[in-house]
């Protein structure tokens, strides 16, 4: 298979993946949550500095945004307590579970996370996603956006 054919197949596969992810994870709803939290949902995934990021970093009982993302994708199962009630009101926990299962089937197992500016790159066996995350004062996920890595 030529490099061009492989690239085309990978692009088509990722496009299909993104379309299915949007359905499973209700990303339109998540985008609204991000916007209400003051996070840009533009393709650049620019996120303003978190107001409580210094407090979270200094308080050892809280989790950092990077650690929260890593936990969601590396733990054997996700837990409802990791998500803020207002987030779960918009995106039911069952949809989050289905979405993670789908990502594992499509992209393989989670490998690592890399910070890219104020966003994150999630690396899986067969692909990558860009992620933006917002935590509330309790360290729960109150906003989450996943997109095809750019």
C-alpha positions in Angstrom: 0.0 0.0 0.0 1.4 3.4 -0.9 2.0 6.1 1.6 -0.8 8.2 0.0 -3.3 5.4 0.2 -2.3 4.8 3.9 -2.7 8.5 4.7 -6.1 8.6 2.9 -7.3 5.5 4.8 -6.1 6.9 8.1 -7.8 10.3 7.4 -11.0 8.6 6.5 -10.9 6.4 9.6 -10.3 9.4 11.8 -13.1 11.4 10.2 -15.4 8.5 10.8 -14.1 8.2 14.4 -14.7 11.9 15.1 -18.3 11.7 13.7 -19.1 8.7 15.9 -17.5 10.3 18.9 -19.6 13.4 18.5 -22.7 11.3 18.6 -21.6 9.0 21.5 -20.2 11.8 23.7 -22.8 14.5 22.8 -20.0 16.9 22.1 -22.4 19.6 21.1 -23.6 19.6 24.7 -20.1 19.4 26.0 -19.1 22.4 23.8 -21.9 24.4 25.4 -20.6 23.4 28.8 -17.1 24.5 27.8 -18.4 27.8 26.5 -20.3 28.5 29.7 -17.1 27.7 31.7 -15.2 30.3 29.6 -13.3 27.8 27.5 -13.0 28.3 23.7 -14.2 25.4 21.6 -12.4 26.8 18.5 -10.2 24.4 16.5 -7.1 25.8 18.2 -8.5 24.5 21.5 -7.2 27.6 23.2 -8.2 27.5 26.9 -7.8 30.5 29.2 -5.8 29.9 32.3 -7.9 28.1 34.9 -8.8 30.4 37.8 -8.2 27.7 40.3 -5.2 26.0 38.7 -2.7 27.4 41.3 -5.0 26.3 44.2 -5.3 22.8 42.7 -1.6 22.5 42.1 -0.9 23.6 45.7 -3.6 21.4 47.3 -2.4 17.8 47.3 -6.0 16.5 47.9 -7.0 17.9 44.5 -6.3 16.6 41.1 -4.6 18.5 38.2 -6.4 18.7 34.8 -3.7 16.5 33.3 -4.0 13.8 36.0 -7.8 13.9 35.7 -7.6 13.2 31.9 -5.1 10.5 32.5 -7.3 8.8 35.1 -10.3 8.9 32.7 -8.4 7.0 30.0 -6.1 4.8 32.0 -8.3 3.5 34.8 -9.9 0.1 34.3 -13.3 1.9 34.6 -14.4 5.5 34.9 -16.3 6.6 38.0 -19.3 8.9 38.1 -17.7 10.8 41.1 -15.0 12.1 38.7 -17.6 14.3 36.9 -19.4 17.4 38.2 -23.2 17.0 38.7 -23.8 19.8 36.1 -21.7 17.9 33.6 -23.6 14.7 34.2 -26.9 16.5 33.8 -25.9 17.3 30.2 -23.9 14.1 29.4 -25.3 11.0 31.1 -22.7 8.8 32.7 -23.8 5.8 30.5 -22.8 7.9 27.4 -19.4 8.6 28.9 -18.9 4.9 29.5 -20.0 4.0 25.9 -17.7 6.7 24.5 -14.7 5.5 26.4 -15.4 1.9 25.3 -15.8 3.1 21.7 -12.5 5.0 21.8 -10.7 1.9 23.2 -12.1 -0.2 20.4 -11.2 2.3 17.7 -7.9 3.7 18.9 -6.5 0.9 21.1 -5.2 1.3 24.6 -4.2 4.6 26.1 -0.4 5.2 26.0 0.3 8.6 27.3 -0.7 12.3 27.7 1.3 15.3 26.6 0.6 18.9 27.4 0.4 21.1 24.4 0.1 24.7 25.6 -3.0 24.7 27.8 -4.5 21.6 26.1 -3.5 18.0 26.0 -2.6 15.4 23.4 -3.9 11.9 24.3 -1.9 9.2 22.6 -3.4 5.8 22.0 -2.0 2.7 20.1 -3.7 3.7 16.8 -4.3 7.4 17.0 -4.3 10.6 18.9 -6.9 13.1 20.2 -6.6 16.7 21.4 -8.4 17.3 24.7 -9.5 20.4 26.6 -10.7 20.0 30.2 -12.1 22.2 32.9 -12.3 21.1 36.6 -14.5 22.6 39.3 -13.3 23.6 42.7 -13.8 19.9 43.9 -11.5 18.6 41.2 -14.4 17.1 39.2 -14.6 17.4 35.4 -17.0 20.2 34.5 -16.0 20.5 30.9 -14.5 18.1 28.4 -13.8 18.4 24.7 -12.1 15.7 22.6 -11.1 16.4 19.0 -9.0 14.7 16.3 -5.4 15.7 16.9 -4.2 18.5 14.7 
